[in-house]
Amino acid sequence: MQTMYYPISDHVQPAGEIVDLEELRRRRAQAQRDSLARSPEPAPEEMEERLFHPVVLTTAREDRRQARREQRSWVLDICASLAVVFMTLVFALRILM
């Protein structure tokens, strides 16, 4: 095994490539699909025209499928737990009688 050394200039960004993180976060938030990020403020006359802004959130088909699977698994888990409790009660009653 051999140790390789790289010059530090390969890892340090030049000063001309400084990134404004706040601007980057704002752009990414606005670019997200179904994002609730604020859009640029409209002019006052536009605000009077649009008093109500409906927001429709949609879920992907895969997300709905996953949610249904999880719900079914919880229902089956509850049924199995109730069955175990019921069998235990029946067994205990048969022993007592």
N, C-alpha and C positions, 0 to 999 in steps of 0.2 A: 504494500500500500504506500502511496506516495502523497505527500502533502503538497497542494498547489497554492501558491500565493498570487492573488490578483491585486493590481494597483487600486488604490482607494478611489481614483477618478472614475472607475467603472460603476461605483455605487452611489456617488454623490451627484445629485442633479445640478446642472448649471443654474446660476442665479436667475436667468431669464425665463425659467419654466416654473415660476412660483404659481401655485394654484390657490385661488380664493375659495376656501372650503364652504363658506356660507353660500356663495353663488353656486357652487357645484351641488350642494344639498338642495337648494331651491330648484335648480333645473331638473334634478332627478325626481323630486317630489312632483313636479308638474308633469313630467313625462310618464309617470306610472299610470297604468291602465286602471280605470275606475278610481282615480285618485281624488281625494277631497281637498287637495292642495288649493290654496287660493290662487285665482287667476289675477292678472293685473287689475287694479281698481278701475272700474268704468267711470266715465264722466258723470257729473251730477244729473244731467238731463236723461242719461240712460238709466240711472238709478230710479228715477221717478217712473219710468216706463215699466221696469221690471222690479216689482216689489216682492214676488215670490219666486224662488229658484228651487224647483223640485230636484231631488237627488235620487237617482235610481241605482241601487247597488245590485249587481247581478253576480251570480256564482257560476263557476264553470261546471260542466257536466260531471267531470271527475270529482269535484268537491261534493256535489250532491250525492253521487254514488257512494263516496267514502262515508258521508254522514249517514246515509241509509244503512250501510253495512255496520257501522258502529252502533246504531240504534237497534238493529236486529240482534247484534251480539249481546247488548245489554239486556234485551228482552229474554233471550235464551238463557243468559246467566241467572237472571232473576227466577225464571221458571225452574231451572235446575236446583237452585238454592231452596225454593219452596218445596220442591219434590223431596229433597233430602230431609227437610224439617218434617214434612208430612209422614214419610216413612219412619222416621225416628219416633214420632208420636204414636203411630200405629203399633210399632214394635213394643214400645213401652206399655201401651194399653193391653196388648195381648199377654204380656208377661204378668201384669198385675191381675188379670182376670183369670 
